[in-house]
Amino acid sequence: MITSLQNPLIKQMRKLQQVKYRRQQGMLLLEGTHLLQSAWEQNWSFETVCYTAAWQAKYPQLWQQFQDKTIRFEQISPDVLQATATTMHPDGVVAVVKAQSTTSLPIQTLGLALETIQDPGNLGTLIRTAVATQVEGLLLNQNCVDLESPKVLRASAGAWFRLPKQTTDSFITTLHDYQMQGIQLIATVPNASQTYWQVEYWKPTLILIGNEGAGLSKPVLDLADHQVNIPIDPGVESLNAAIAAALLLYEVQRQRQLNQSA
């Protein structure tokens, strides 16, 4: 059992809480049984799994499953687990997996593009919503919160591993490339002249969602094929980014189902 925070493995795992170190190493830090199961189901490669005795006793089948196909498998003390995880009450297991890079997104009928989303909880919820509404790929600009943050992973409730994702430093160019492929760009704007349900979504579509406070930038808005608003009470300043995305994505699903049954 590893009981010291000075253990080289534990030092390395704790460094993975930092964005810079995760990118340098090409590794992700996973926390909690549900996230590990989700990664396993999507055939991610496990480098290290660290668990407590209590976790082993509670999940003997998972313990055996991970042990058989993990390069390094270590029991650790509860104190070491607490220091390695970023959550206040970790459930007994943490892991390191290899990051997977995506060079292109398979967006043909429905995608989601995010500009400068800053809250990891919002990003995780957006990912979860995207998977629920059959989004084929998620595009982010380089100013979004770190896609591989443990907080984003947890907020996605495991959906993170099921969605192709790409962060790009050429956001406008990439959006324009999709547009040239016949995909319409739909931007959410508070003062747009048409509401979000007035657009025809049976066409290949990329939904654009902007920063929680500032919204979408002018270059992105200028590129959009349609600008749409979400009606809200005058006393409410704005909707949460994830809620706004969910409304549009479910409208896409509603219209396409109607189109199929017509």
Beta strands, then each sheet from edge to edge (+ up, - down):
strand 1: 27-31
strand 2: 46-51
strand 3: 72-75
strand 4: 93-98
strand 5: 110-114
strand 6: 137-141
strand 7: 165-168
strand 8: 184-188
strand 9: 194-195
strand 10: 205-209
strand 11: 226-229
sheet 1: 1+ 4- 2+ 3+
sheet 2: 7+ 6+ 5+ 10+ 8+ 11+ 9+
end
